[in-house]
């Protein structure tokens, strides 16, 4: 009985620490995205827009059409790295945020 109570208490503590770690991770990633956007110049923003478009095309591609979208995404990622945009997950999350913002804008 005591063992079961200890196991439950340990499980609750571990779940709480995992939740706290994920919360801290998301806060630090938001801070990193803010830091990245503050340091980009106009040319890097254009390259990031290309990367965003390529990422959108990869995520919404027709799987039977071949690998053209994937090749375009890899090329856009390499261009972004060459112009100084860091190759890290925060950049892809920034691109995802730009995709969502575009989707919310009314079409002309």
C-alpha positions in Angstrom: 0.0 0.0 0.0 2.8 2.4 0.9 4.6 1.4 -2.2 1.6 2.3 -4.4 1.2 5.7 -2.7 4.9 6.4 -3.3 4.6 5.3 -6.9 1.6 7.6 -7.4 3.4 10.5 -5.7 6.5 10.0 -7.8 4.4 9.8 -11.0 2.7 13.1 -10.1 6.1 14.8 -9.4 7.6 13.5 -12.7 4.6 14.6 -14.7 4.8 18.1 -13.1 8.5 18.4 -13.8 7.9 17.3 -17.5 5.2 19.9 -17.9 7.4 22.6 -16.3 10.2 21.6 -18.7 8.0 21.9 -21.7 6.7 25.3 -20.5 10.2 26.6 -20.0 11.2 25.2 -23.5 8.3 26.9 -25.2 9.1 30.2 -23.4 12.8 30.0 -24.5 11.8 29.2 -28.0 9.5 32.2 -28.2 12.3 34.3 -26.9 14.6 32.8 -29.5 12.1 33.6 -32.3 11.9 37.2 -31.1 15.7 37.4 -31.1 16.0 36.0 -34.6 13.3 38.3 -36.0 15.0 41.3 -34.4 18.3 40.6 -36.1 17.2 39.9 -39.7 17.8 42.5 -42.4 15.6 43.1 -45.4 17.4 40.6 -47.6 17.2 37.9 -44.9 13.5 38.5 -44.6 13.1 37.9 -48.3 15.0 34.6 -48.0 13.0 33.7 -45.0 9.8 34.3 -47.0 11.1 31.9 -49.7 11.9 29.4 -47.0 8.4 29.9 -45.6 6.8 29.3 -49.0 8.9 26.2 -49.6 8.0 24.8 -46.1 4.3 25.5 -46.8 4.6 23.6 -50.1 6.3 20.6 -48.4 3.7 20.4 -45.7 0.8 20.6 -48.1 2.2 18.7 -51.0 0.5 16.1 -53.1 2.4 13.0 -52.1 2.1 11.5 -55.6 3.6 14.4 -57.4 7.2 13.5 -56.7 9.9 15.3 -54.7 10.1 18.7 -56.4 8.7 20.4 -53.3 11.3 18.7 -51.1 14.1 19.7 -53.3 12.9 23.3 -53.4 12.6 23.3 -49.6 16.2 21.9 -49.2 17.5 24.6 -51.6 15.6 27.3 -49.7 17.0 26.1 -46.4 20.6 26.1 -47.8 20.1 29.7 -49.1 18.8 30.8 -45.7 21.8 29.2 -44.0 24.2 30.9 -46.4 22.8 34.4 -45.7 23.0 34.0 -42.0 19.6 32.7 -40.9 20.3 30.1 -38.2 19.4 26.5 -39.1 17.4 25.7 -36.0 13.9 24.6 -35.1 12.9 28.1 -34.0 13.3 29.3 -37.6 10.9 26.7 -38.8 8.4 27.6 -36.1 8.8 31.2 -37.2 8.0 30.1 -40.8 5.0 28.2 -39.5 3.8 31.4 -37.7 4.2 33.3 -41.0 2.2 30.6 -42.8 -0.6 30.9 -40.2 -0.6 34.7 -40.5 -0.9 34.5 -44.3 -3.8 32.1 -44.0 -5.7 34.5 -41.7 -5.3 37.5 -44.1 -8.2 38.1 -46.5 -7.6 37.1 -50.1 -7.5 39.9 -52.7 
